[in-house]
């Protein structure tokens, strides 16, 4: 789960509570950006890099913990 700590559309508190409920099955990343900054703003590259890293770890069986 990715959260923009400056998000004015979807407040971070609700996302944090949801992430806590997911426990060890989830992964939480927070960025100092507003809601739409992840698409074309200053946080875009970091968010995309983290998404690609997550997908590589989850989808590549060779990289998954056994």
C-alpha positions in Angstrom: 0.0 0.0 0.0 1.3 3.4 -0.9 0.4 6.6 1.0 0.9 10.2 0.2 1.4 11.9 3.6 0.2 15.2 2.1 -2.8 13.6 0.4 -5.9 15.9 0.5 -8.1 13.4 -1.4 -7.6 10.2 0.6 -6.3 11.0 4.1 -3.3 8.8 5.2 -4.9 7.8 8.5 -7.5 5.4 6.9 -4.8 3.8 4.7 -2.6 3.3 7.7 -5.4 1.6 9.6 -6.0 -0.7 6.6 -2.3 -1.5 6.3 -2.2 -2.5 10.0 -5.2 -4.9 9.4 -3.2 -6.6 6.6 -0.4 -7.3 9.1 2.5 -9.2 7.6 0.6 -9.9 4.3 0.8 -6.2 3.4 3.6 -3.7 2.8 3.3 0.0 3.5 5.2 2.8 1.9 4.8 6.5 2.6 5.8 9.4 0.5 5.7 13.2 1.2 3.4 13.9 -1.8 -0.2 14.8 -2.5 -2.6 12.4 -4.1 -1.9 13.1 -7.8 1.8 13.7 -7.4 2.4 10.0 -7.9 1.3 10.3 -11.5 3.2 13.3 -12.7 4.7 15.0 -9.8 7.9 15.0 -7.7 7.2 11.6 -6.1 6.5 9.7 -9.4 9.9 8.1 -9.9 10.3 6.9 -6.3 6.8 5.5 -6.3 7.3 3.7 -9.6 10.6 2.3 -8.5 9.0 0.9 -5.3 6.1 -0.6 -7.3 8.5 -2.3 -9.7 10.6 -3.6 -6.8 7.5 -5.0 -5.1 6.2 -6.7 -8.2 9.6 -8.3 -9.0 9.8 -9.7 -5.4 6.2 -10.9 -5.4 6.0 -12.3 -8.9 9.4 -13.8 -9.3 9.5 -17.2 -7.4 13.3 -17.1 -7.4 13.3 -13.9 -5.3 10.6 -15.0 -2.9 11.6 -16.3 0.6 11.1 -20.0 1.0 
